Amino acid sequence: MDVVSVDTPQVGTGSRQSGGPGGDPGICVHHGGRCFVVTRDHASIFLRRVQSLADRGASELVPLLHSEGVELLFIASNVPLQVHDVRDRSLDGSHRRPGAAETRA
């Protein structure tokens, strides 16, 4: 299972609606064709659990507290998962800032 790591410094719990404190837009978790916006703290907790499963080659339902509620996400080595800062564009090009041109390396 490939797990994309995100720098998740300890920044407090923040607001569920804003994604984080001080207007921090938070972290985006892509799973099963859906996008979930979570705080950095909750992303860190979620990623630790995902990494633990990946290390053991296991699979299970993992709770994710996001801006609109709670979901149980099935985590397994064959299930795609992408995690990134909401301010960054995802691999599929979503989350670009309005008016921002897409850059390619």
C-alpha positions in Angstrom: 0.0 0.0 0.0 1.4 3.4 -1.0 0.7 6.0 1.7 1.2 9.6 0.8 2.6 11.4 3.9 1.6 14.9 4.8 3.5 17.3 7.1 1.1 17.5 10.0 2.6 19.7 12.7 0.7 20.1 16.0 -1.5 23.1 15.4 -4.4 22.5 17.8 -7.8 21.0 17.0 -9.2 23.9 15.1 -12.7 24.2 13.6 -14.4 21.3 11.9 -15.8 23.6 9.2 -12.7 25.6 8.4 -10.4 22.6 8.4 -8.1 24.1 10.9 -7.2 27.1 13.1 -6.5 30.5 11.7 -8.3 29.8 8.5 -6.0 26.9 7.6 -8.0 25.1 4.9 -6.8 21.7 6.2 -6.0 18.4 4.6 -7.9 16.7 1.8 -8.3 12.9 1.8 -9.3 11.3 -1.5 -10.9 7.8 -1.1 -13.5 5.9 -3.1 -14.1 8.8 -5.6 -14.8 11.2 -2.8 -12.9 14.1 -1.2 -13.0 14.6 2.6 -11.6 17.8 4.2 -10.1 17.2 7.6 -8.1 19.1 10.2 -4.3 18.5 10.3 -4.7 16.8 13.7 -7.3 14.4 12.4 -5.3 13.8 9.2 -2.3 12.9 11.4 -4.4 10.4 13.5 -5.9 8.9 10.4 -2.5 8.5 8.6 -0.9 6.9 11.6 -3.7 4.2 11.6 -3.3 3.8 7.8 0.4 3.4 8.1 0.0 0.8 10.8 -2.3 -1.2 8.6 0.1 -0.8 5.6 3.1 -2.0 7.8 1.2 -5.1 8.7 -0.3 -5.7 5.3 -3.8 -5.6 6.9 -7.1 -4.1 6.0 -10.0 -2.7 8.0 -12.5 0.1 8.3 -10.9 3.2 9.7 -13.0 6.2 11.0 -12.3 9.6 9.5 -13.7 12.7 11.2 -14.1 15.3 8.4 -15.8 18.7 7.9 -19.2 17.1 7.2 -19.3 14.3 9.7 -17.7 10.9 10.2 -17.0 8.1 7.6 -15.7 4.6 7.9 -13.2 4.2 5.1 -12.1 0.7 4.0 -8.3 0.8 4.0 -6.4 -2.0 2.2 -3.3 -2.3 0.0 -5.5 -2.4 -3.2 -7.6 0.6 -2.4 -6.3 4.0 -3.7 -5.9 6.7 -1.2 -4.5 10.2 -1.7 -3.8 12.8 1.0 -2.6 16.4 0.4 -2.9 19.9 1.7 -6.0 21.5 0.4 -3.9 24.5 -0.8 -2.0 22.1 -3.1 -3.4 20.6 -6.2 -4.1 16.9 -6.1 -2.6 14.4 -8.6 -5.9 14.6 -10.6 -5.6 18.4 -10.8 -8.5 19.2 -8.5 -8.3 21.9 -5.8 -6.6 24.5 -8.0 -7.1 28.0 -6.8 -9.5 29.9 -9.0 -7.6 31.7 -11.7 -4.4 29.8 -11.0 -2.7 28.3 -14.0 -1.7 24.7 -13.7 2.1 24.2 -13.7 3.9 21.2 -15.0 7.4 20.1 -14.1 
